[in-house]
């Protein structure tokens, strides 16, 4: 009986360690996803700026404003 209780306690401790490890990995994954989202936002605004520059140089800034 004592042996069975000891084994259950060891399994419980092992599972607790695994759960805490998984939660730390989840936190790291969330941080990495946030970094990716920031990079995608920078790329999007870079493309918006490139398109605005293209329109301003090809059509002309004042004519582009008249189109709006």
C-alpha positions as CSV (number, residue, x, y, z in Angstrom):
1,X,0.0,0.0,0.0
2,X,2.8,2.4,0.9
3,X,4.5,1.6,-2.4
4,X,1.4,2.4,-4.4
5,X,1.0,5.7,-2.6
6,X,4.6,6.6,-3.2
7,X,4.3,5.7,-6.9
8,X,1.2,7.9,-7.2
9,X,3.0,10.8,-5.6
10,X,5.9,10.5,-8.0
11,X,3.6,10.4,-11.0
12,X,1.8,13.4,-9.6
13,X,5.0,15.3,-9.2
14,X,6.2,14.3,-12.7
15,X,2.9,15.5,-14.2
16,X,3.2,18.8,-12.3
17,X,6.6,19.3,-13.8
18,X,5.4,18.5,-17.3
19,X,2.4,20.9,-17.0
20,X,4.6,23.8,-15.8
21,X,7.0,23.1,-18.7
22,X,4.2,23.2,-21.2
23,X,2.9,26.5,-19.8
24,X,6.3,28.0,-20.1
25,X,6.5,26.9,-23.7
26,X,3.0,28.4,-24.4
27,X,4.3,31.7,-23.1
28,X,7.3,31.6,-25.4
29,X,5.1,30.7,-28.3
30,X,2.8,33.7,-27.6
31,X,5.8,36.0,-27.5
32,X,7.0,34.7,-30.8
33,X,3.6,35.1,-32.4
34,X,3.5,38.7,-31.2
35,X,6.9,39.3,-32.8
36,X,5.7,37.9,-36.1
37,X,2.6,40.1,-35.9
38,X,4.7,43.2,-35.4
39,X,6.9,42.3,-38.4
40,X,3.8,41.8,-40.6
41,X,2.4,45.1,-39.5
42,X,5.7,46.8,-40.4
43,X,5.6,45.1,-43.8
44,X,2.1,46.2,-44.4
45,X,2.8,49.9,-43.7
46,X,6.0,49.7,-45.8
47,X,3.9,48.5,-48.7
48,X,1.3,51.3,-48.1
49,X,4.2,53.8,-48.1
50,X,5.6,52.3,-51.3
51,X,2.2,52.5,-53.0
52,X,1.7,56.1,-51.9
53,X,5.2,57.0,-53.1
54,X,4.5,55.4,-56.5
55,X,1.2,57.2,-56.9
56,X,2.8,60.5,-55.9
57,X,5.7,60.1,-58.4
58,X,3.7,58.7,-61.3
59,X,0.5,60.7,-61.1
60,X,1.7,63.7,-59.1
61,X,0.9,64.5,-55.6
62,X,-1.7,67.2,-56.3
63,X,-3.5,65.2,-59.0
64,X,-3.6,62.2,-56.6
65,X,-5.3,64.4,-54.0
66,X,-7.8,65.6,-56.6
67,X,-8.7,62.0,-57.4
68,X,-9.9,61.5,-53.8
